[in-house]
Amino acid sequence: MAYSKTGDAFNSLNAAAKDFGKTTNPQSIQTDWEYGTGFYSWQEKGKTKYSYTDPHTDELPASARIDLDKLSKPDNAEWAATGHTHGAYKDDYNNDGFSDYDRINAINRKLPSFLVATNGSLPHDKNHPDLPWLHGWLFGCKNCFEYQGDC
């Protein structure tokens, strides 16, 4: 299965976020490290396009700091969102949900935040009335390395 690469143009933020999940989650699960990215947008021929930065990791199972000031985007682009994976499934971890730290970061950045879950269910915070910009995507079920569709 061929996927895009960072810097490729997508017609929606959701499409860019899904691609980040599909391309990054297998490695995140395999290493059990969280990976993070910044999503950005720009205008091209009168249409808004989206992409994301190279995924990075702190090589930790429960942290991928996303410092937008240290990530590179084209000069004509604006930050549109952030996203991160949760590594391998763990019995004692909030695999399918946003942590308090995730919520605080989304609020402080005033940007949407995407989570790539690994445990077979979608995060529900995207429907939280006070945090409408938290979104979750599922790519696989309990440590699947390939996209399996909905589980």
Buried (B, 14 or more C-beta within 10 A) or exposed (E): EEEBEBEEEBEEBBBBBBBBBBBBBBBBBEBBBBBBBBBBBBEEEEEBBBBBBEBBBEEEBBBBBBEEEEBEBEEEBEBBBBBBBBBBBBEEBBBBBBBEEBBEBBBEBEBBBBBBBBBBBBBEBBEEEEBEBBBBBBBBBEBBEEBEEEE
